[in-house]
Amino acid sequence: MSSWFTALINLGGLWAGVATQAYLASVLIVVMALVNEVDWNPTSGEQYAIYLGIIVFGLGSSLLSGSTSTRRLDSSMTWISILGLGTFAITILAMAKPKASAVSNRIWLQ
């Protein structure tokens, strides 16, 4: 009976991990869109749609990959994640507006 409870708690942890990852990914997508389009006001429904899209895409890619291509899928997703992170970092830095100089901020604080 204790093994059943252990498995149930483990399953709940897996669900929570997937939900957290999808939520944080949807927040990242919304923030990246807001960096480029300042006038857009995302609603909670739009963010939830992005969240559900990530969940459905993740589930679909897992179910369709099969057991033989899992190792290739893992290594390719690792490289896609690394390249995507680099692309996001470069894009956000390139699209950022220039900041005010430190002298003007110092005068404002006095």
Buried (B, 14 or more C-beta within 10 A) or exposed (E): EEEEEEEEEEEEEEEEEBEEEBBEBBEEBBEBEEBEEEEEEBEEEBBEEBBEBBBEEBEEEEEEBEEEEEEEBEEEEEEEEEEEEEEBEEEEEEEEEEEEEEEEEEEEEE
